[in-house]
Amino acid sequence: MSVRVLSVVSEAVPLVKTGGLADVAGALPGAVAPHGVAMTTLIPGYPAVLASTGKVRAVHAWDSLLGAPARLLATKPGEHPLLVLDAPGLFDRPGSPYGDALGKDWADNWRRYAALGRAAADLVGGAVKSRQFDLLHAHDWQAAMAPAYQRFAPLAKARAVPSVMTIHNMAFQGHFGREIFNQLGLPRIAFAIDGVEYHKGVGFLKAGMVSASAITTVSPTYAAEIRDPEFGMGLEGLVEGRGDRVFGIVNGIDTAEWNPATDPALAANYTARTLAKRGANKRALEAEFGLIESARGDGGPLFIVVGRLTWQKGMDVLLEVLDHLVGMGGSLALLGSGDAAMEEAFRAAAARHPGRVGVRIGYDEALSHRMQGGGDAILVPSRFEPCGLTQLYGLAYGCVPVVARTGGLADTVIDANIAAMAMGAGTGIQFDGIHYRGLANAITRTVELYRQPQAWRAIQRAGMKSDFSWSQSGKAYADLYARLLAEAA
């Protein structure tokens, strides 16, 4: 009999996406299915979700879910079941899932995602007889109140169900003022250091971490890093205290969606054996970004960046190094959004280096595929990176990752040093130190390797042959579920 798992998330592809969490949440049901796990996803009923689900059936209702009427809608848009928390007062609003069109967080985000947690705890507690679950899996702070409600305010006669709390990024914790506690429907005992209290307020992620049966992060290295103050973001003591319950499981990617041999977004499809065909994609990408001087240039690599333009991602250092990148004969195509000052600085860099630096502010899924298929190297100079997905897409597409040696970047990219190259194992360029010298040296190494065609092709092929699928990670999650269920038996 399959293990029945409820996965609670604030976003999931193909329904709604703001970042890598959505990719992981969308892929996880399929990743664990071959290992005897039947996963159902619970997601808020944002307008985009309700518009995409098709035929639905109401299976439960709350007169007041943290003050708002709500329904639970069941559907199966693909191979795996989906439950949608339809609460118009909480989720039927424009903008992103978390904020308005100007990027400002909704003031009631605490209520919106506490309601998601309350609904999840009710579900695994047996509120819907036709939907029984053996385990709860909560993702990030938006779902983290689910294990806390299980622990402190379970449904009457609730089934005892173990839980997993996955941290996709410790930097986002869901910290709110003390005044919201009395509206959460929790007993007074929950407002304690081993409960939901955090710096005299309410910490959603912290509440999930202290309440869950196990904590996972999205790479083994990040699981070790968050024990230190530099990466623990104030919760390193909690992580250390729960040390034997903290596990690192690296993310995978959807190898059907991200496959250069079949990707319809590309000008030319290719495999590790037909890398020469990538040239058509590079030329198309240069034209799309107006990189005329790159196309006419001296044979330097086309670097790409796809992601958030923030301090965490090291984009401030990239801005400092851009003149060096261009001076080395390289060019840059960038797709992303984030800090307004950084967006403007990259626009200015494109104006300073016409034909060599191209910038698109925003996000375009199809364009991100074209960039992976046409770029020579993808830059990921993150100060911290729990896992990262863009470097995995780069590996799959022969777009060589140039990454900081941290978190999941360190776990998934093998530095193309002399020893690794001799063994045919190098898949990218790693570097230490998120500062000018560290990134500039990495770019110099990349350019030098690129100008050795035989060595460059070897790096590309080694990356494309890597196992970046969900097969190993799916089994690791299934094994963890089995362990927790055995302990609870």
C-alpha positions as CSV (number, residue, x, y, z in Angstrom):
1,M,0.0,0.0,0.0
2,S,1.3,3.5,-0.9
3,V,2.3,6.0,1.8
4,R,-0.1,8.9,1.6
5,V,1.6,12.3,1.9
6,L,0.1,15.8,2.0
7,S,2.5,18.3,0.5
8,V,1.6,21.9,1.6
9,V,3.0,24.7,-0.5
10,S,2.4,28.3,-1.4
11,E,3.3,27.8,-5.1
12,A,3.8,25.0,-7.5
13,V,4.3,24.7,-11.3
14,P,2.5,24.8,-13.6
15,L,-0.1,26.6,-11.5
16,V,1.8,29.6,-10.0
17,K,5.5,30.3,-9.8
18,T,7.7,33.1,-8.3
19,G,10.9,31.0,-7.7
20,G,12.5,27.6,-7.4
21,L,10.1,26.5,-4.6
22,A,7.4,26.2,-7.3
23,D,9.6,24.0,-9.5
24,V,10.4,21.7,-6.6
25,A,6.8,21.5,-5.3
26,G,5.5,20.7,-8.8
27,A,8.1,17.9,-9.4
28,L,8.0,16.2,-6.0
29,P,4.8,14.2,-6.4
30,G,6.2,12.6,-9.6
31,A,9.7,12.1,-8.0
32,V,8.4,10.1,-5.0
33,A,5.7,8.1,-6.9
34,P,8.1,5.4,-8.1
35,H,9.0,4.7,-4.5
36,G,5.6,3.9,-3.2
37,V,4.5,7.4,-2.2
38,A,1.1,8.9,-3.2
39,M,1.5,12.6,-2.8
40,T,-1.4,15.2,-2.8
41,T,-0.5,18.9,-3.0
42,L,-2.4,21.5,-1.0
43,I,-2.1,25.0,-2.5
44,P,-3.9,28.3,-1.9
45,G,-6.7,29.3,-4.3
46,Y,-5.1,32.3,-6.0
47,P,-6.9,33.5,-9.1
48,A,-4.3,31.9,-11.4
49,V,-4.7,28.5,-9.6
50,L,-8.5,28.5,-9.8
51,A,-8.3,29.5,-13.5
52,S,-6.0,26.6,-14.2
53,T,-7.6,23.7,-12.3
54,G,-10.5,22.9,-14.5
55,K,-13.2,20.7,-13.0
56,V,-13.2,20.8,-9.2
57,R,-15.3,19.2,-6.4
58,A,-15.9,20.8,-3.0
59,V,-15.0,18.2,-0.3
60,H,-14.9,20.3,2.8
61,A,-15.9,23.7,4.1
62,W,-15.0,26.0,7.0
63,D,-17.4,28.7,8.2
64,S,-14.4,30.6,9.6
65,L,-10.9,29.7,8.8
66,L,-8.9,32.3,10.8
67,G,-11.9,34.6,10.2
68,A,-12.6,33.8,6.6
69,P,-15.0,31.3,5.0
70,A,-13.2,28.7,3.0
71,R,-13.8,25.6,0.9
72,L,-11.5,22.7,0.0
73,L,-11.6,21.9,-3.7
74,A,-10.4,18.6,-5.0
75,T,-9.2,18.1,-8.6
76,K,-6.6,16.2,-10.6
77,P,-5.2,18.4,-13.3
78,G,-2.4,15.9,-14.1
79,E,-1.2,12.6,-12.8
80,H,-1.4,13.6,-9.2
81,P,-4.2,14.9,-7.0
82,L,-4.5,18.5,-6.0
83,L,-6.4,20.2,-3.2
84,V,-7.1,23.9,-3.5
85,L,-7.9,26.1,-0.4
86,D,-10.5,28.4,-1.9
87,A,-10.8,31.4,0.5
88,P,-11.6,34.5,-1.6
89,G,-11.1,36.8,1.4
90,L,-7.6,35.6,1.7
91,F,-6.4,34.7,-1.7
92,D,-8.5,36.3,-4.4
93,R,-6.5,39.4,-5.1
94,P,-4.2,40.8,-7.9
95,G,-0.4,40.8,-7.8
96,S,1.9,38.0,-6.8
97,P,1.0,35.4,-4.3
98,Y,2.7,37.4,-1.6
99,G,2.3,41.1,-2.5
100,D,0.6,43.7,-4.6
101,A,1.6,44.9,-8.1
102,L,4.2,47.2,-6.6
103,G,5.9,44.4,-4.7
104,K,4.7,45.3,-1.2
105,D,3.8,42.4,1.0
106,W,0.2,41.9,1.8
107,A,-0.3,43.2,5.4
108,D,-2.3,40.0,6.3
109,N,0.1,37.5,5.0
110,W,0.3,36.1,8.5
111,R,-3.4,35.3,8.4
112,R,-3.4,34.0,4.8
113,Y,-0.6,31.4,5.5
114,A,-1.7,30.6,9.0
115,A,-5.0,29.6,7.4
116,L,-3.1,27.4,5.0
117,G,-1.4,25.7,7.9
118,R,-4.6,25.3,9.9
119,A,-6.3,23.7,6.9
120,A,-3.4,21.3,6.4
121,A,-3.4,20.3,10.1
122,D,-7.2,19.6,9.9
123,L,-6.7,17.5,6.7
124,V,-4.0,15.2,8.1
125,G,-6.0,15.1,11.4
126,G,-8.9,13.5,9.6
127,A,-11.3,16.3,8.9
128,V,-12.2,14.9,5.4
129,K,-12.9,11.2,5.7
130,S,-12.4,10.7,2.0
131,R,-8.9,12.2,2.2
132,Q,-6.7,10.3,4.7
133,F,-2.9,11.0,5.0
134,D,0.0,9.2,6.7
135,L,2.4,12.1,6.7
136,L,2.5,15.9,6.4
137,H,5.2,17.7,4.3
138,A,5.4,21.5,4.7
139,H,7.5,23.8,2.6
140,D,9.0,27.1,3.8
141,W,7.5,29.6,6.2
142,Q,4.2,29.9,4.3
143,A,3.3,26.3,5.2
144,A,5.3,26.1,8.5
145,M,2.3,26.6,10.8
146,A,0.9,23.3,9.7
147,P,3.2,21.2,12.0
148,A,2.7,23.8,14.8
149,Y,-1.1,23.4,14.6
150,Q,-0.6,19.7,14.6
151,R,1.4,19.9,17.8
152,F,-0.4,22.7,19.8
153,A,-4.0,22.7,18.5
154,P,-4.8,19.4,16.8
155,L,-8.2,18.7,15.5
156,A,-10.4,16.9,18.0
157,K,-9.6,13.2,17.9
158,A,-6.9,13.9,15.3
159,R,-4.8,11.1,14.0
160,A,-1.1,11.3,15.1
161,V,0.7,12.0,11.8
162,P,4.5,12.7,11.5
163,S,5.7,15.7,9.6
164,V,8.6,17.0,7.6
165,M,9.5,20.7,7.5
166,T,11.6,21.6,4.4
167,I,13.6,24.8,4.3
168,H,14.2,26.1,0.8
169,N,15.8,29.3,2.0
170,M,16.4,30.2,5.6
171,A,16.5,33.9,4.8
172,F,12.7,34.0,4.5
173,Q,11.2,33.2,7.9
174,G,7.8,34.8,8.2
175,H,8.3,36.8,11.4
176,F,5.4,38.8,12.6
177,G,4.5,40.9,15.7
178,R,3.3,39.6,19.0
179,E,-0.1,41.1,18.5
180,I,-1.1,38.4,16.0
181,F,-0.7,35.5,18.4
182,N,-4.2,35.8,20.0
183,Q,-5.7,35.5,16.5
184,L,-4.0,32.3,15.5
185,G,-6.2,30.0,17.6
186,L,-3.3,28.5,19.5
187,P,-3.2,27.9,23.3
188,R,-1.2,30.2,25.4
189,I,1.5,27.6,26.0
190,A,2.4,27.8,22.3
191,F,3.9,31.3,22.8
192,A,7.2,30.0,24.2
193,I,10.8,29.5,23.2
194,D,10.1,25.9,22.2
195,G,6.9,27.0,20.4
196,V,6.0,29.8,18.0
197,E,7.7,32.7,20.0
198,Y,10.6,34.3,18.2
199,H,12.3,37.5,19.2
200,K,9.1,38.5,21.1
201,G,7.0,38.0,18.1
202,V,5.7,35.0,16.1
203,G,8.1,33.1,13.8
204,F,6.3,30.9,11.3
205,L,9.4,29.0,10.1
206,K,10.7,28.6,13.6
207,A,7.4,27.2,14.7
208,G,7.5,24.6,12.0
209,M,11.1,23.7,12.7
210,V,10.5,23.1,16.4
211,S,7.3,21.2,15.8
212,A,8.1,18.9,12.8
213,S,9.3,15.3,13.2
214,A,12.2,16.1,10.9
215,I,13.7,19.1,9.1
216,T,15.2,19.0,5.6
217,T,17.0,21.5,3.5
218,V,17.5,21.3,-0.2
219,S,21.2,20.3,-0.2
220,P,23.6,18.5,2.2
221,T,26.1,21.3,2.3
222,Y,23.3,23.9,3.2
223,A,22.1,21.5,5.9
224,A,25.6,21.9,7.5
225,E,26.0,25.6,6.7
226,I,22.8,26.6,8.6
227,R,24.4,25.4,11.8
228,D,26.6,28.5,11.6
229,P,25.5,32.1,12.3
230,E,26.6,33.2,8.8
231,F,23.9,31.0,7.2
232,G,21.6,30.2,10.1
233,M,19.9,33.6,10.1
234,G,19.4,33.5,13.9
235,L,18.1,30.0,13.9
236,E,21.4,28.2,14.0
237,G,21.0,27.3,17.6
238,L,17.7,25.6,16.9
239,V,19.2,23.7,14.0
240,E,22.2,22.6,16.1
241,G,19.8,21.5,18.9
242,R,17.8,19.3,16.5
243,G,21.0,18.1,14.7
244,D,20.0,14.5,14.4
245,R,16.7,15.5,12.9
246,V,18.1,17.7,10.1
247,F,18.7,16.2,6.7
248,G,20.0,17.6,3.4
249,I,18.4,16.3,0.2
250,V,19.5,18.0,-3.0
251,N,16.8,19.1,-5.5
252,G,16.4,17.6,-9.0
253,I,14.9,19.0,-12.2
254,D,12.2,17.9,-14.5
255,T,14.3,16.2,-17.3
256,A,11.3,16.1,-19.6
257,E,10.7,19.8,-19.3
258,W,14.4,20.7,-19.4
259,N,15.8,18.6,-22.3
260,P,17.8,20.3,-25.0
261,A,17.1,17.3,-27.4
262,T,13.4,18.1,-27.4
263,D,12.9,21.6,-26.0
264,P,10.6,23.5,-28.4
265,A,11.9,26.8,-27.2
266,L,15.3,26.3,-28.9
267,A,16.2,27.3,-32.4
268,A,18.1,24.0,-32.7
269,N,17.9,20.9,-30.6
270,Y,21.0,19.0,-29.7
271,T,22.6,16.4,-27.4
272,A,26.0,15.8,-25.8
273,R,27.0,14.2,-29.0
274,T,25.8,17.1,-31.3
275,L,27.1,20.1,-29.4
276,A,28.0,21.9,-32.6
277,K,24.3,22.5,-33.1
278,R,24.3,24.8,-30.1
279,G,25.9,27.5,-32.3
280,A,22.5,28.3,-33.8
281,N,21.0,28.9,-30.4
282,K,23.9,31.2,-29.5
283,R,23.5,33.2,-32.6
284,A,19.7,33.5,-32.0
285,L,20.3,34.6,-28.4
286,E,22.8,37.2,-29.4
287,A,20.3,38.6,-31.9
288,E,17.5,38.6,-29.3
289,F,19.6,40.6,-26.8
290,G,21.1,42.8,-29.4
291,L,24.6,41.5,-28.7
292,I,26.0,42.6,-32.1
293,E,29.6,43.2,-30.8
294,S,29.5,39.7,-29.2
295,A,28.6,38.1,-32.5
296,R,31.4,40.1,-34.2
297,G,33.8,39.6,-31.4
298,D,37.0,37.7,-30.8
299,G,35.5,34.4,-29.9
300,G,34.8,35.0,-26.2
301,P,32.1,33.2,-24.2
302,L,28.6,34.4,-23.9
303,F,27.8,34.5,-20.1
304,I,24.2,34.4,-19.0
305,V,22.4,35.2,-15.7
306,V,18.9,34.1,-14.9
307,G,17.5,35.0,-11.5
308,R,16.9,37.5,-8.8
309,L,19.0,40.7,-8.8
310,T,19.8,40.8,-5.1
311,W,22.7,40.9,-2.6
312,Q,22.2,37.2,-1.8
313,K,22.8,36.3,-5.4
314,G,26.0,38.3,-5.5
315,M,24.7,40.7,-8.2
316,D,26.5,43.7,-6.7
317,V,29.8,41.9,-7.2
318,L,28.9,41.0,-10.8
319,L,28.3,44.7,-11.4
320,E,31.8,45.5,-10.2
321,V,33.3,42.8,-12.4
322,L,31.4,43.5,-15.6
323,D,34.1,45.7,-17.2
324,H,36.6,42.9,-16.6
325,L,34.2,40.4,-18.2
326,V,33.9,42.5,-21.3
327,G,37.6,43.3,-21.3
328,M,38.3,39.6,-21.4
329,G,36.3,39.3,-24.6
330,G,33.1,38.0,-22.9
331,S,29.6,39.2,-23.3
332,L,26.5,39.0,-21.0
333,A,22.8,38.3,-21.4
334,L,20.9,38.9,-18.2
335,L,17.3,38.0,-17.3
336,G,16.0,38.9,-13.9
337,S,14.4,41.4,-11.5
338,G,14.9,42.4,-7.9
339,D,16.4,45.5,-6.2
340,A,15.4,48.6,-8.1
341,A,18.9,50.0,-7.7
342,M,20.5,46.9,-9.2
343,E,18.0,46.8,-12.0
344,E,19.0,50.4,-12.9
345,A,22.7,49.6,-12.6
346,F,22.5,46.7,-15.0
347,R,20.6,48.9,-17.5
348,A,23.4,51.4,-17.2
349,A,26.0,48.7,-17.7
350,A,24.1,47.7,-20.9
351,A,24.2,51.3,-22.1
352,R,28.0,51.4,-21.3
353,H,28.7,48.3,-23.2
354,P,26.3,48.3,-26.2
355,G,26.4,45.1,-28.2
356,R,28.2,43.3,-25.4
357,V,25.8,43.5,-22.4
358,G,22.1,42.8,-22.9
359,V,19.5,43.1,-20.1
360,R,15.9,42.1,-19.7
361,I,14.2,43.0,-16.5
362,G,11.4,40.6,-15.5
363,Y,11.0,36.9,-16.0
364,D,10.2,34.8,-19.1
365,E,10.1,31.0,-18.8
366,A,10.6,30.4,-22.5
367,L,13.4,32.9,-22.7
368,S,15.2,31.2,-19.8
369,H,15.2,28.0,-21.9
370,R,16.7,29.8,-24.9
371,M,19.3,31.3,-22.7
372,Q,20.4,28.0,-21.3
373,G,20.5,26.6,-24.8
374,G,22.5,29.4,-26.3
375,G,24.7,30.7,-23.5
376,D,28.2,29.3,-23.1
377,A,28.3,29.7,-19.3
378,I,25.9,30.6,-16.5
379,L,27.1,32.8,-13.7
380,V,25.8,32.0,-10.2
381,P,27.9,34.0,-7.7
382,S,25.6,33.6,-4.7
383,R,26.7,34.5,-1.2
384,F,24.5,31.6,0.0
385,E,22.4,29.2,-2.1
386,P,20.4,26.4,-0.4
387,C,20.3,24.4,-3.6
388,G,19.9,26.4,-6.8
389,L,18.2,25.2,-10.0
390,T,19.7,27.4,-12.7
391,Q,23.1,25.6,-12.4
392,L,21.3,22.3,-12.8
393,Y,19.6,23.6,-15.9
394,G,23.0,24.7,-17.1
395,L,24.4,21.3,-16.6
396,A,21.6,19.7,-18.6
397,Y,22.0,22.2,-21.5
398,G,25.8,22.3,-21.7
399,C,25.8,25.9,-20.4
400,V,28.8,25.6,-18.1
401,P,28.0,26.7,-14.5
402,V,30.4,29.3,-12.9
403,V,29.4,29.1,-9.2
404,A,30.4,30.1,-5.7
405,R,31.4,27.2,-3.6
406,T,28.4,27.3,-1.2
407,G,25.3,25.2,-0.5
408,G,23.8,23.3,-3.3
409,L,26.2,24.9,-5.8
410,A,29.1,23.1,-4.1
411,D,27.1,19.8,-4.1
412,T,26.1,19.8,-7.7
413,V,29.0,21.3,-9.7
414,I,32.5,19.7,-9.9
415,D,35.2,22.2,-10.4
416,A,37.2,21.7,-13.6
417,N,40.6,21.6,-11.9
418,I,43.5,19.7,-13.3
419,A,42.7,16.5,-11.4
420,A,39.0,16.6,-12.4
421,M,39.8,17.3,-16.0
422,A,42.3,14.4,-16.1
423,M,39.5,12.1,-15.0
424,G,36.9,13.7,-17.3
425,A,34.8,14.7,-14.2
426,G,34.9,18.5,-14.2
427,T,31.4,20.0,-14.9
428,G,32.0,23.7,-14.1
429,I,34.0,26.4,-12.4
430,Q,33.8,26.9,-8.6
431,F,35.3,29.8,-6.7
432,D,35.6,31.0,-3.2
433,G,35.1,34.6,-2.0
434,I,32.2,36.7,-3.1
435,H,34.3,39.7,-3.9
436,Y,35.9,41.3,-7.0
437,R,39.0,39.2,-7.0
438,G,37.2,35.9,-6.5
439,L,34.6,36.4,-9.3
440,A,37.1,38.1,-11.7
441,N,39.5,35.1,-11.4
442,A,36.6,32.7,-12.0
443,I,35.7,34.6,-15.2
444,T,39.3,34.6,-16.3
445,R,39.5,30.8,-15.8
446,T,36.2,30.4,-17.7
447,V,37.5,32.5,-20.7
448,E,40.8,30.6,-20.8
449,L,39.0,27.2,-20.7
450,Y,36.5,28.4,-23.4
451,R,39.4,29.1,-25.7
452,Q,40.5,25.5,-25.4
453,P,37.7,23.9,-27.5
454,Q,38.5,20.3,-26.7
455,A,38.7,21.0,-22.9
456,W,35.5,23.1,-23.1
457,R,33.5,20.4,-24.9
458,A,34.7,17.9,-22.3
459,I,33.3,20.0,-19.5
460,Q,30.0,20.4,-21.3
461,R,29.6,16.7,-22.0
462,A,30.5,15.8,-18.4
463,G,27.8,18.2,-17.2
464,M,25.2,16.9,-19.6
465,K,25.9,13.3,-18.5
466,S,25.4,14.1,-14.8
467,D,22.4,12.7,-13.1
468,F,20.4,15.9,-12.3
469,S,17.0,14.2,-12.3
470,W,14.8,13.6,-9.3
471,S,15.5,9.8,-9.2
472,Q,17.9,9.8,-6.3
473,S,16.3,12.7,-4.4
474,G,12.8,11.2,-4.8
475,K,14.1,8.0,-3.2
476,A,15.8,10.0,-0.4
477,Y,12.5,11.6,0.5
478,A,10.6,8.3,0.4
479,D,13.2,6.7,2.6
480,L,12.8,9.6,5.1
481,Y,9.0,9.2,5.1
482,A,9.4,5.5,5.8
483,R,11.8,6.2,8.7
484,L,9.4,8.6,10.3
485,L,6.4,6.3,9.9
486,A,8.4,3.4,11.4
487,E,9.4,5.6,14.4
488,A,5.7,6.7,14.9
489,A,4.4,3.1,14.7
